[in-house]
Amino acid sequence: MENTVKINVNNGYEPQTVTVPKGQSTRLVFNRTNPSACLAAVQSNDLGFKQDLPLNEDMTVTINSQQAGEYDYACGMDMFRGKVVVK
Ligand SMILES: [Cu+2]
């Protein structure tokens, strides 16, 4: 089973925190509507991804966490942050 969560990237990440189920794959679909280069990439050491975000395009990162917890992600410069809660 696959879950999808949409995250708008404008003045930060909206919603800033998303909750996803443990042990299932979840598609995080980022769409950036803010032209600032600051938000042109999203990355997470916790979740192991780095994704460029072209303007006004859905870009998908698939995560599959077997472990409950809180995982942070951020823009390429680590200024804006979001959180994925797995439970
Ligand atoms: Cu930034």
PDB file of the backbone (N, CA, C, O) and the ligand in Angstrom, with CONECT records:
HET     CU  A 101       1
ATOM      1  N   MET A   1       0.848  -1.194   0.000  1.00  0.00           N
ATOM      2  CA  MET A   1       0.000   0.000   0.000  1.00  0.00           C
ATOM      3  C   MET A   1       0.881   1.239   0.000  1.00  0.00           C
ATOM      4  O   MET A   1       1.886   1.308   0.707  1.00  0.00           O
ATOM      5  N   GLU A   2       0.490   2.199  -0.793  1.00  0.00           N
ATOM      6  CA  GLU A   2       1.308   3.406  -0.870  1.00  0.00           C
ATOM      7  C   GLU A   2       0.478   4.634  -0.523  1.00  0.00           C
ATOM      8  O   GLU A   2      -0.654   4.806  -0.976  1.00  0.00           O
ATOM      9  N   ASN A   3       1.072   5.458   0.277  1.00  0.00           N
ATOM     10  CA  ASN A   3       0.411   6.674   0.731  1.00  0.00           C
ATOM     11  C   ASN A   3       1.053   7.871   0.050  1.00  0.00           C
ATOM     12  O   ASN A   3       2.230   7.843  -0.311  1.00  0.00           O
ATOM     13  N   THR A   4       0.274   8.904  -0.117  1.00  0.00           N
ATOM     14  CA  THR A   4       0.782  10.114  -0.746  1.00  0.00           C
ATOM     15  C   THR A   4       0.489  11.314   0.134  1.00  0.00           C
ATOM     16  O   THR A   4      -0.625  11.484   0.628  1.00  0.00           O
ATOM     17  N   VAL A   5       1.502  12.140   0.321  1.00  0.00           N
ATOM     18  CA  VAL A   5       1.338  13.375   1.079  1.00  0.00           C
ATOM     19  C   VAL A   5       1.841  14.516   0.211  1.00  0.00           C
ATOM     20  O   VAL A   5       2.956  14.465  -0.306  1.00  0.00           O
ATOM     21  N   LYS A   6       1.026  15.536   0.053  1.00  0.00           N
ATOM     22  CA  LYS A   6       1.449  16.697  -0.725  1.00  0.00           C
ATOM     23  C   LYS A   6       2.024  17.771   0.199  1.00  0.00           C
ATOM     24  O   LYS A   6       1.465  18.076   1.252  1.00  0.00           O
ATOM     25  N   ILE A   7       3.142  18.329  -0.222  1.00  0.00           N
ATOM     26  CA  ILE A   7       3.782  19.384   0.570  1.00  0.00           C
ATOM     27  C   ILE A   7       4.038  20.577  -0.346  1.00  0.00           C
ATOM     28  O   ILE A   7       4.798  20.486  -1.310  1.00  0.00           O
ATOM     29  N   ASN A   8       3.401  21.678  -0.033  1.00  0.00           N
ATOM     30  CA  ASN A   8       3.634  22.899  -0.797  1.00  0.00           C
ATOM     31  C   ASN A   8       4.868  23.608  -0.268  1.00  0.00           C
ATOM     32  O   ASN A   8       5.057  23.753   0.939  1.00  0.00           O
ATOM     33  N   VAL A   9       5.703  24.044  -1.203  1.00  0.00           N
ATOM     34  CA  VAL A   9       6.943  24.719  -0.837  1.00  0.00           C
ATOM     35  C   VAL A   9       6.803  26.166  -1.265  1.00  0.00           C
ATOM     36  O   VAL A   9       6.945  26.502  -2.441  1.00  0.00           O
ATOM     37  N   ASN A  10       6.521  27.016  -0.288  1.00  0.00           N
ATOM     38  CA  ASN A  10       6.335  28.422  -0.597  1.00  0.00           C
ATOM     39  C   ASN A  10       7.204  29.218   0.357  1.00  0.00           C
ATOM     40  O   ASN A  10       8.397  29.388   0.104  1.00  0.00           O
ATOM     41  N   ASN A  11       6.645  29.702   1.431  1.00  0.00           N
ATOM     42  CA  ASN A  11       7.490  30.330   2.455  1.00  0.00           C
ATOM     43  C   ASN A  11       7.797  29.288   3.524  1.00  0.00           C
ATOM     44  O   ASN A  11       7.356  29.392   4.668  1.00  0.00           O
ATOM     45  N   GLY A  12       8.556  28.296   3.122  1.00  0.00           N
ATOM     46  CA  GLY A  12       8.762  27.129   3.960  1.00  0.00           C
ATOM     47  C   GLY A  12       7.913  25.986   3.439  1.00  0.00           C
ATOM     48  O   GLY A  12       7.477  25.996   2.288  1.00  0.00           O
ATOM     49  N   TYR A  13       7.682  24.999   4.297  1.00  0.00           N
ATOM     50  CA  TYR A  13       6.986  23.782   3.897  1.00  0.00           C
ATOM     51  C   TYR A  13       5.613  23.748   4.551  1.00  0.00           C
ATOM     52  O   TYR A  13       5.476  23.929   5.761  1.00  0.00           O
ATOM     53  N   GLU A  14       4.605  23.513   3.728  1.00  0.00           N
ATOM     54  CA  GLU A  14       3.221  23.519   4.216  1.00  0.00           C
ATOM     55  C   GLU A  14       2.544  22.205   3.832  1.00  0.00           C
ATOM     56  O   GLU A  14       2.413  21.954   2.634  1.00  0.00           O
ATOM     57  N   PRO A  15       2.111  21.361   4.737  1.00  0.00           N
ATOM     58  CA  PRO A  15       2.298  21.544   6.178  1.00  0.00           C
ATOM     59  C   PRO A  15       3.740  21.282   6.598  1.00  0.00           C
ATOM     60  O   PRO A  15       4.473  20.538   5.946  1.00  0.00           O
ATOM     61  N   GLN A  16       4.120  21.901   7.683  1.00  0.00           N
ATOM     62  CA  GLN A  16       5.503  21.785   8.130  1.00  0.00           C
ATOM     63  C   GLN A  16       5.785  20.409   8.732  1.00  0.00           C
ATOM     64  O   GLN A  16       6.910  19.915   8.669  1.00  0.00           O
ATOM     65  N   THR A  17       4.761  19.802   9.311  1.00  0.00           N
ATOM     66  CA  THR A  17       4.909  18.458   9.864  1.00  0.00           C
ATOM     67  C   THR A  17       3.886  17.540   9.227  1.00  0.00           C
ATOM     68  O   THR A  17       2.699  17.865   9.184  1.00  0.00           O
ATOM     69  N   VAL A  18       4.340  16.385   8.728  1.00  0.00           N
ATOM     70  CA  VAL A  18       3.410  15.381   8.212  1.00  0.00           C
ATOM     71  C   VAL A  18       3.624  14.085   8.986  1.00  0.00           C
ATOM     72  O   VAL A  18       4.734  13.775   9.417  1.00  0.00           O
ATOM     73  N   THR A  19       2.553  13.350   9.149  1.00  0.00           N
ATOM     74  CA  THR A  19       2.625  12.071   9.855  1.00  0.00           C
ATOM     75  C   THR A  19       2.353  10.956   8.863  1.00  0.00           C
ATOM     76  O   THR A  19       1.366  10.994   8.128  1.00  0.00           O
ATOM     77  N   VAL A  20       3.235   9.961   8.844  1.00  0.00           N
ATOM     78  CA  VAL A  20       3.096   8.853   7.896  1.00  0.00           C
ATOM     79  C   VAL A  20       3.164   7.531   8.662  1.00  0.00           C
ATOM     80  O   VAL A  20       3.731   7.466   9.753  1.00  0.00           O
ATOM     81  N   PRO A  21       2.586   6.484   8.086  1.00  0.00           N
ATOM     82  CA  PRO A  21       2.564   5.202   8.797  1.00  0.00           C
ATOM     83  C   PRO A  21       3.902   4.462   8.726  1.00  0.00           C
ATOM     84  O   PRO A  21       4.582   4.471   7.700  1.00  0.00           O
ATOM     85  N   LYS A  22       4.247   3.844   9.805  1.00  0.00           N
ATOM     86  CA  LYS A  22       5.466   3.045   9.891  1.00  0.00           C
ATOM     87  C   LYS A  22       5.340   1.794   9.018  1.00  0.00           C
ATOM     88  O   LYS A  22       4.275   1.183   8.933  1.00  0.00           O
ATOM     89  N   GLY A  23       6.452   1.428   8.373  1.00  0.00           N
ATOM     90  CA  GLY A  23       6.507   0.150   7.663  1.00  0.00           C
ATOM     91  C   GLY A  23       5.807   0.139   6.321  1.00  0.00           C
ATOM     92  O   GLY A  23       5.609  -0.923   5.731  1.00  0.00           O
ATOM     93  N   GLN A  24       5.425   1.325   5.825  1.00  0.00           N
ATOM     94  CA  GLN A  24       4.792   1.409   4.511  1.00  0.00           C
ATOM     95  C   GLN A  24       5.523   2.455   3.703  1.00  0.00           C
ATOM     96  O   GLN A  24       6.142   3.361   4.261  1.00  0.00           O
ATOM     97  N   SER A  25       5.451   2.330   2.372  1.00  0.00           N
ATOM     98  CA  SER A  25       6.060   3.415   1.629  1.00  0.00           C
ATOM     99  C   SER A  25       5.103   4.575   1.493  1.00  0.00           C
ATOM    100  O   SER A  25       3.897   4.405   1.316  1.00  0.00           O
ATOM    101  N   THR A  26       5.672   5.747   1.581  1.00  0.00           N
ATOM    102  CA  THR A  26       4.907   6.984   1.465  1.00  0.00           C
ATOM    103  C   THR A  26       5.595   7.871   0.446  1.00  0.00           C
ATOM    104  O   THR A  26       6.812   8.056   0.473  1.00  0.00           O
ATOM    105  N   ARG A  27       4.789   8.414  -0.452  1.00  0.00           N
ATOM    106  CA  ARG A  27       5.303   9.364  -1.435  1.00  0.00           C
ATOM    107  C   ARG A  27       5.118  10.777  -0.886  1.00  0.00           C
ATOM    108  O   ARG A  27       3.995  11.213  -0.632  1.00  0.00           O
ATOM    109  N   LEU A  28       6.221  11.477  -0.709  1.00  0.00           N
ATOM    110  CA  LEU A  28       6.153  12.900  -0.368  1.00  0.00           C
ATOM    111  C   LEU A  28       6.226  13.655  -1.688  1.00  0.00           C
ATOM    112  O   LEU A  28       7.233  13.597  -2.393  1.00  0.00           O
ATOM    113  N   VAL A  29       5.156  14.360  -2.014  1.00  0.00           N
ATOM    114  CA  VAL A  29       5.100  15.078  -3.287  1.00  0.00           C
ATOM    115  C   VAL A  29       5.287  16.570  -3.001  1.00  0.00           C
ATOM    116  O   VAL A  29       4.394  17.241  -2.484  1.00  0.00           O
ATOM    117  N   PHE A  30       6.467  17.063  -3.351  1.00  0.00           N
ATOM    118  CA  PHE A  30       6.793  18.471  -3.126  1.00  0.00           C
ATOM    119  C   PHE A  30       6.446  19.276  -4.373  1.00  0.00           C
ATOM    120  O   PHE A  30       6.711  18.844  -5.495  1.00  0.00           O
ATOM    121  N   ASN A  31       5.853  20.443  -4.167  1.00  0.00           N
ATOM    122  CA  ASN A  31       5.616  21.361  -5.285  1.00  0.00           C
ATOM    123  C   ASN A  31       6.033  22.762  -4.842  1.00  0.00           C
ATOM    124  O   ASN A  31       5.454  23.346  -3.926  1.00  0.00           O
ATOM    125  N   ARG A  32       7.046  23.276  -5.515  1.00  0.00           N
ATOM    126  CA  ARG A  32       7.584  24.587  -5.130  1.00  0.00           C
ATOM    127  C   ARG A  32       6.937  25.690  -5.953  1.00  0.00           C
ATOM    128  O   ARG A  32       6.968  25.654  -7.183  1.00  0.00           O
ATOM    129  N   THR A  33       6.358  26.659  -5.283  1.00  0.00           N
ATOM    130  CA  THR A  33       5.725  27.785  -5.968  1.00  0.00           C
ATOM    131  C   THR A  33       6.452  29.088  -5.692  1.00  0.00           C
ATOM    132  O   THR A  33       6.046  30.141  -6.184  1.00  0.00           O
ATOM    133  N   ASN A  34       7.518  29.029  -4.914  1.00  0.00           N
ATOM    134  CA  ASN A  34       8.292  30.227  -4.569  1.00  0.00           C
ATOM    135  C   ASN A  34       9.579  30.226  -5.398  1.00  0.00           C
ATOM    136  O   ASN A  34      10.342  29.262  -5.343  1.00  0.00           O
ATOM    137  N   PRO A  35       9.833  31.304  -6.173  1.00  0.00           N
ATOM    138  CA  PRO A  35      10.985  31.298  -7.070  1.00  0.00           C
ATOM    139  C   PRO A  35      12.341  31.399  -6.372  1.00  0.00           C
ATOM    140  O   PRO A  35      13.377  31.287  -7.027  1.00  0.00           O
ATOM    141  N   SER A  36      12.350  31.604  -5.072  1.00  0.00           N
ATOM    142  CA  SER A  36      13.616  31.750  -4.364  1.00  0.00           C
ATOM    143  C   SER A  36      14.508  30.519  -4.532  1.00  0.00           C
ATOM    144  O   SER A  36      14.066  29.385  -4.342  1.00  0.00           O
ATOM    145  N   ALA A  37      15.763  30.762  -4.890  1.00  0.00           N
ATOM    146  CA  ALA A  37      16.719  29.668  -5.041  1.00  0.00           C
ATOM    147  C   ALA A  37      16.943  28.940  -3.730  1.00  0.00           C
ATOM    148  O   ALA A  37      17.358  27.782  -3.703  1.00  0.00           O
ATOM    149  N   CYS A  38      16.663  29.634  -2.657  1.00  0.00           N
ATOM    150  CA  CYS A  38      16.802  29.025  -1.326  1.00  0.00           C
ATOM    151  C   CYS A  38      16.045  27.711  -1.219  1.00  0.00           C
ATOM    152  O   CYS A  38      16.501  26.772  -0.566  1.00  0.00           O
ATOM    153  N   LEU A  39      14.890  27.652  -1.862  1.00  0.00           N
ATOM    154  CA  LEU A  39      14.013  26.483  -1.711  1.00  0.00           C
ATOM    155  C   LEU A  39      14.115  25.516  -2.895  1.00  0.00           C
ATOM    156  O   LEU A  39      13.291  24.612  -3.032  1.00  0.00           O
ATOM    157  N   ALA A  40      15.128  25.710  -3.751  1.00  0.00           N
ATOM    158  CA  ALA A  40      15.213  24.933  -4.990  1.00  0.00           C
ATOM    159  C   ALA A  40      15.667  23.492  -4.799  1.00  0.00           C
ATOM    160  O   ALA A  40      15.665  22.706  -5.746  1.00  0.00           O
ATOM    161  N   ALA A  41      16.048  23.152  -3.596  1.00  0.00           N
ATOM    162  CA  ALA A  41      16.366  21.752  -3.310  1.00  0.00           C
ATOM    163  C   ALA A  41      15.862  21.427  -1.914  1.00  0.00           C
ATOM    164  O   ALA A  41      15.762  22.297  -1.049  1.00  0.00           O
ATOM    165  N   VAL A  42      15.551  20.164  -1.718  1.00  0.00           N
ATOM    166  CA  VAL A  42      15.152  19.707  -0.387  1.00  0.00           C
ATOM    167  C   VAL A  42      15.981  18.471  -0.063  1.00  0.00           C
ATOM    168  O   VAL A  42      16.233  17.630  -0.926  1.00  0.00           O
ATOM    169  N   GLN A  43      16.394  18.377   1.183  1.00  0.00           N
ATOM    170  CA  GLN A  43      17.283  17.270   1.532  1.00  0.00           C
ATOM    171  C   GLN A  43      17.071  16.827   2.973  1.00  0.00           C
ATOM    172  O   GLN A  43      16.601  17.578   3.828  1.00  0.00           O
ATOM    173  N   SER A  44      17.439  15.579   3.195  1.00  0.00           N
ATOM    174  CA  SER A  44      17.346  15.032   4.542  1.00  0.00           C
ATOM    175  C   SER A  44      18.438  14.011   4.782  1.00  0.00           C
ATOM    176  O   SER A  44      18.516  12.999   4.086  1.00  0.00           O
ATOM    177  N   ASN A  45      19.263  14.270   5.747  1.00  0.00           N
ATOM    178  CA  ASN A  45      20.218  13.249   6.171  1.00  0.00           C
ATOM    179  C   ASN A  45      19.488  12.127   6.889  1.00  0.00           C
ATOM    180  O   ASN A  45      19.811  10.951   6.726  1.00  0.00           O
ATOM    181  N   ASP A  46      18.488  12.516   7.693  1.00  0.00           N
ATOM    182  CA  ASP A  46      17.732  11.517   8.457  1.00  0.00           C
ATOM    183  C   ASP A  46      17.082  10.489   7.543  1.00  0.00           C
ATOM    184  O   ASP A  46      17.107   9.288   7.814  1.00  0.00           O
ATOM    185  N   LEU A  47      16.499  10.984   6.452  1.00  0.00           N
ATOM    186  CA  LEU A  47      15.733  10.114   5.565  1.00  0.00           C
ATOM    187  C   LEU A  47      16.519   9.703   4.330  1.00  0.00           C
ATOM    188  O   LEU A  47      16.060   8.865   3.553  1.00  0.00           O
ATOM    189  N   GLY A  48      17.693  10.284   4.142  1.00  0.00           N
ATOM    190  CA  GLY A  48      18.560   9.858   3.053  1.00  0.00           C
ATOM    191  C   GLY A  48      18.094  10.260   1.674  1.00  0.00           C
ATOM    192  O   GLY A  48      18.105   9.442   0.753  1.00  0.00           O
ATOM    193  N   PHE A  49      17.682  11.513   1.513  1.00  0.00           N
ATOM    194  CA  PHE A  49      17.359  11.961   0.154  1.00  0.00           C
ATOM    195  C   PHE A  49      17.855  13.375  -0.083  1.00  0.00           C
ATOM    196  O   PHE A  49      18.063  14.154   0.848  1.00  0.00           O
ATOM    197  N   LYS A  50      18.036  13.679  -1.355  1.00  0.00           N
ATOM    198  CA  LYS A  50      18.326  15.035  -1.791  1.00  0.00           C
ATOM    199  C   LYS A  50      17.640  15.182  -3.140  1.00  0.00           C
ATOM    200  O   LYS A  50      17.903  14.416  -4.067  1.00  0.00           O
ATOM    201  N   GLN A  51      16.755  16.175  -3.245  1.00  0.00           N
ATOM    202  CA  GLN A  51      15.925  16.294  -4.438  1.00  0.00           C
ATOM    203  C   GLN A  51      15.879  17.750  -4.898  1.00  0.00           C
ATOM    204  O   GLN A  51      15.594  18.652  -4.110  1.00  0.00           O
ATOM    205  N   ASP A  52      16.161  17.966  -6.179  1.00  0.00           N
ATOM    206  CA  ASP A  52      15.956  19.298  -6.749  1.00  0.00           C
ATOM    207  C   ASP A  52      14.458  19.527  -6.937  1.00  0.00           C
ATOM    208  O   ASP A  52      13.708  18.601  -7.246  1.00  0.00           O
ATOM    209  N   LEU A  53      14.038  20.771  -6.744  1.00  0.00           N
ATOM    210  CA  LEU A  53      12.623  21.107  -6.886  1.00  0.00           C
ATOM    211  C   LEU A  53      12.434  22.188  -7.943  1.00  0.00           C
ATOM    212  O   LEU A  53      12.491  23.379  -7.635  1.00  0.00           O
ATOM    213  N   PRO A  54      12.209  21.775  -9.187  1.00  0.00           N
ATOM    214  CA  PRO A  54      11.886  22.768 -10.213  1.00  0.00           C
ATOM    215  C   PRO A  54      10.600  23.492  -9.849  1.00  0.00           C
ATOM    216  O   PRO A  54       9.729  22.940  -9.175  1.00  0.00           O
ATOM    217  N   LEU A  55      10.493  24.731 -10.301  1.00  0.00           N
ATOM    218  CA  LEU A  55       9.333  25.552  -9.964  1.00  0.00           C
ATOM    219  C   LEU A  55       8.051  24.955 -10.559  1.00  0.00           C
ATOM    220  O   LEU A  55       8.015  24.548 -11.720  1.00  0.00           O
ATOM    221  N   ASN A  56       7.007  24.916  -9.733  1.00  0.00           N
ATOM    222  CA  ASN A  56       5.668  24.496 -10.172  1.00  0.00           C
ATOM    223  C   ASN A  56       5.595  23.079 -10.742  1.00  0.00           C
ATOM    224  O   ASN A  56       4.785  22.800 -11.626  1.00  0.00           O
ATOM    225  N   GLU A  57       6.435  22.203 -10.238  1.00  0.00           N
ATOM    226  CA  GLU A  57       6.358  20.800 -10.678  1.00  0.00           C
ATOM    227  C   GLU A  57       6.251  19.896  -9.464  1.00  0.00           C
ATOM    228  O   GLU A  57       6.885  20.129  -8.434  1.00  0.00           O
ATOM    229  N   ASP A  58       5.436  18.861  -9.607  1.00  0.00           N
ATOM    230  CA  ASP A  58       5.382  17.850  -8.545  1.00  0.00           C
ATOM    231  C   ASP A  58       6.652  17.005  -8.600  1.00  0.00           C
ATOM    232  O   ASP A  58       6.962  16.410  -9.632  1.00  0.00           O
ATOM    233  N   MET A  59       7.373  16.957  -7.503  1.00  0.00           N
ATOM    234  CA  MET A  59       8.571  16.122  -7.416  1.00  0.00           C
ATOM    235  C   MET A  59       8.397  15.174  -6.238  1.00  0.00           C
ATOM    236  O   MET A  59       8.122  15.596  -5.115  1.00  0.00           O
ATOM    237  N   THR A  60       8.561  13.892  -6.515  1.00  0.00           N
ATOM    238  CA  THR A  60       8.239  12.878  -5.509  1.00  0.00           C
ATOM    239  C   THR A  60       9.484  12.281  -4.873  1.00  0.00           C
ATOM    240  O   THR A  60      10.439  11.913  -5.556  1.00  0.00           O
ATOM    241  N   VAL A  61       9.450  12.195  -3.562  1.00  0.00           N
ATOM    242  CA  VAL A  61      10.456  11.458  -2.800  1.00  0.00           C
ATOM    243  C   VAL A  61       9.710  10.336  -2.095  1.00  0.00           C
ATOM    244  O   VAL A  61       8.751  10.580  -1.363  1.00  0.00           O
ATOM    245  N   THR A  62      10.154   9.110  -2.318  1.00  0.00           N
ATOM    246  CA  THR A  62       9.493   7.985  -1.659  1.00  0.00           C
ATOM    247  C   THR A  62      10.300   7.565  -0.442  1.00  0.00           C
ATOM    248  O   THR A  62      11.502   7.316  -0.528  1.00  0.00           O
ATOM    249  N   ILE A  63       9.625   7.493   0.674  1.00  0.00           N
ATOM    250  CA  ILE A  63      10.307   7.056   1.897  1.00  0.00           C
ATOM    251  C   ILE A  63       9.633   5.780   2.402  1.00  0.00           C
ATOM    252  O   ILE A  63       8.455   5.531   2.146  1.00  0.00           O
ATOM    253  N   ASN A  64      10.396   5.003   3.109  1.00  0.00           N
ATOM    254  CA  ASN A  64       9.865   3.771   3.668  1.00  0.00           C
ATOM    255  C   ASN A  64      10.585   3.520   4.979  1.00  0.00           C
ATOM    256  O   ASN A  64      11.628   2.868   5.017  1.00  0.00           O
ATOM    257  N   SER A  65      10.025   4.040   6.036  1.00  0.00           N
ATOM    258  CA  SER A  65      10.701   3.909   7.316  1.00  0.00           C
ATOM    259  C   SER A  65      10.104   2.786   8.140  1.00  0.00           C
ATOM    260  O   SER A  65       8.893   2.715   8.350  1.00  0.00           O
ATOM    261  N   GLN A  66      10.974   1.918   8.598  1.00  0.00           N
ATOM    262  CA  GLN A  66      10.538   0.819   9.460  1.00  0.00           C
ATOM    263  C   GLN A  66      10.570   1.242  10.920  1.00  0.00           C
ATOM    264  O   GLN A  66      10.125   0.508  11.803  1.00  0.00           O
ATOM    265  N   GLN A  67      11.099   2.429  11.163  1.00  0.00           N
ATOM    266  CA  GLN A  67      11.326   2.839  12.535  1.00  0.00           C
ATOM    267  C   GLN A  67      10.529   4.094  12.873  1.00  0.00           C
ATOM    268  O   GLN A  67      10.627   5.109  12.184  1.00  0.00           O
ATOM    269  N   ALA A  68       9.747   4.012  13.934  1.00  0.00           N
ATOM    270  CA  ALA A  68       8.987   5.181  14.370  1.00  0.00           C
ATOM    271  C   ALA A  68       9.947   6.267  14.833  1.00  0.00           C
ATOM    272  O   ALA A  68      11.021   5.985  15.365  1.00  0.00           O
ATOM    273  N   GLY A  69       9.545   7.503  14.622  1.00  0.00           N
ATOM    274  CA  GLY A  69      10.391   8.593  15.090  1.00  0.00           C
ATOM    275  C   GLY A  69      10.083   9.863  14.332  1.00  0.00           C
ATOM    276  O   GLY A  69       9.153   9.919  13.528  1.00  0.00           O
ATOM    277  N   GLU A  70      10.880  10.880  14.601  1.00  0.00           N
ATOM    278  CA  GLU A  70      10.731  12.164  13.932  1.00  0.00           C
ATOM    279  C   GLU A  70      11.965  12.411  13.084  1.00  0.00           C
ATOM    280  O   GLU A  70      13.096  12.317  13.559  1.00  0.00           O
ATOM    281  N   TYR A  71      11.726  12.730  11.823  1.00  0.00           N
ATOM    282  CA  TYR A  71      12.813  12.890  10.861  1.00  0.00           C
ATOM    283  C   TYR A  71      12.734  14.284  10.250  1.00  0.00           C
ATOM    284  O   TYR A  71      11.675  14.711   9.789  1.00  0.00           O
ATOM    285  N   ASP A  72      13.845  14.975  10.252  1.00  0.00           N
ATOM    286  CA  ASP A  72      13.863  16.341   9.736  1.00  0.00           C
ATOM    287  C   ASP A  72      14.327  16.388   8.285  1.00  0.00           C
ATOM    288  O   ASP A  72      15.118  15.558   7.838  1.00  0.00           O
ATOM    289  N   TYR A  73      13.823  17.363   7.577  1.00  0.00           N
ATOM    290  CA  TYR A  73      14.374  17.688   6.260  1.00  0.00           C
ATOM    291  C   TYR A  73      14.488  19.196   6.171  1.00  0.00           C
ATOM    292  O   TYR A  73      13.941  19.916   7.006  1.00  0.00           O
ATOM    293  N   ALA A  74      15.195  19.674   5.165  1.00  0.00           N
ATOM    294  CA  ALA A  74      15.469  21.110   5.076  1.00  0.00           C
ATOM    295  C   ALA A  74      15.751  21.510   3.643  1.00  0.00           C
ATOM    296  O   ALA A  74      15.957  20.666   2.771  1.00  0.00           O
ATOM    297  N   CYS A  75      15.757  22.814   3.418  1.00  0.00           N
ATOM    298  CA  CYS A  75      16.174  23.328   2.116  1.00  0.00           C
ATOM    299  C   CYS A  75      17.681  23.123   1.966  1.00  0.00           C
ATOM    300  O   CYS A  75      18.362  22.715   2.908  1.00  0.00           O
ATOM    301  N   GLY A  76      18.187  23.412   0.773  1.00  0.00           N
ATOM    302  CA  GLY A  76      19.597  23.151   0.500  1.00  0.00           C
ATOM    303  C   GLY A  76      20.555  23.899   1.409  1.00  0.00           C
ATOM    304  O   GLY A  76      21.700  23.486   1.596  1.00  0.00           O
ATOM    305  N   MET A  77      20.078  25.005   1.973  1.00  0.00           N
ATOM    306  CA  MET A  77      20.940  25.803   2.848  1.00  0.00           C
ATOM    307  C   MET A  77      20.608  25.607   4.324  1.00  0.00           C
ATOM    308  O   MET A  77      21.153  26.286   5.195  1.00  0.00           O
ATOM    309  N   ASP A  78      19.716  24.678   4.584  1.00  0.00           N
ATOM    310  CA  ASP A  78      19.342  24.357   5.960  1.00  0.00           C
ATOM    311  C   ASP A  78      18.691  25.536   6.689  1.00  0.00           C
ATOM    312  O   ASP A  78      18.877  25.718   7.892  1.00  0.00           O
ATOM    313  N   MET A  79      17.926  26.332   5.937  1.00  0.00           N
ATOM    314  CA  MET A  79      17.260  27.489   6.549  1.00  0.00           C
ATOM    315  C   MET A  79      15.809  27.171   6.876  1.00  0.00           C
ATOM    316  O   MET A  79      15.339  27.433   7.983  1.00  0.00           O
ATOM    317  N   PHE A  80      15.101  26.602   5.897  1.00  0.00           N
ATOM    318  CA  PHE A  80      13.722  26.188   6.135  1.00  0.00           C
ATOM    319  C   PHE A  80      13.710  24.705   6.482  1.00  0.00           C
ATOM    320  O   PHE A  80      14.445  23.912   5.894  1.00  0.00           O
ATOM    321  N   ARG A  81      12.880  24.347   7.428  1.00  0.00           N
ATOM    322  CA  ARG A  81      12.855  22.945   7.861  1.00  0.00           C
ATOM    323  C   ARG A  81      11.437  22.403   7.903  1.00  0.00           C
ATOM    324  O   ARG A  81      10.469  23.125   8.145  1.00  0.00           O
ATOM    325  N   GLY A  82      11.356  21.104   7.658  1.00  0.00           N
ATOM    326  CA  GLY A  82      10.106  20.388   7.807  1.00  0.00           C
ATOM    327  C   GLY A  82      10.370  19.091   8.541  1.00  0.00           C
ATOM    328  O   GLY A  82      11.516  18.716   8.788  1.00  0.00           O
ATOM    329  N   LYS A  83       9.286  18.413   8.885  1.00  0.00           N
ATOM    330  CA  LYS A  83       9.429  17.217   9.707  1.00  0.00           C
ATOM    331  C   LYS A  83       8.483  16.118   9.237  1.00  0.00           C
ATOM    332  O   LYS A  83       7.333  16.368   8.876  1.00  0.00           O
ATOM    333  N   VAL A  84       9.002  14.901   9.254  1.00  0.00           N
ATOM    334  CA  VAL A  84       8.174  13.723   8.977  1.00  0.00           C
ATOM    335  C   VAL A  84       8.111  12.898  10.249  1.00  0.00           C
ATOM    336  O   VAL A  84       9.136  12.475  10.783  1.00  0.00           O
ATOM    337  N   VAL A  85       6.896  12.675  10.727  1.00  0.00           N
ATOM    338  CA  VAL A  85       6.708  11.847  11.907  1.00  0.00           C
ATOM    339  C   VAL A  85       6.237  10.476  11.434  1.00  0.00           C
ATOM    340  O   VAL A  85       5.206  10.357  10.773  1.00  0.00           O
ATOM    341  N   VAL A  86       6.996   9.454  11.776  1.00  0.00           N
ATOM    342  CA  VAL A  86       6.629   8.081  11.408  1.00  0.00           C
ATOM    343  C   VAL A  86       6.099   7.411  12.659  1.00  0.00           C
ATOM    344  O   VAL A  86       6.768   7.369  13.691  1.00  0.00           O
ATOM    345  N   LYS A  87       4.855   6.874  12.549  1.00  0.00           N
ATOM    346  CA  LYS A  87       4.323   6.141  13.700  1.00  0.00           C
ATOM    347  C   LYS A  87       3.279   5.135  13.286  1.00  0.00           C
ATOM    348  O   LYS A  87       2.728   4.432  14.133  1.00  0.00           O
TER     349      LYS A  87
HETATM  350 CU    CU A 101      17.345  27.687   1.826  1.00  0.00          CU2+
END
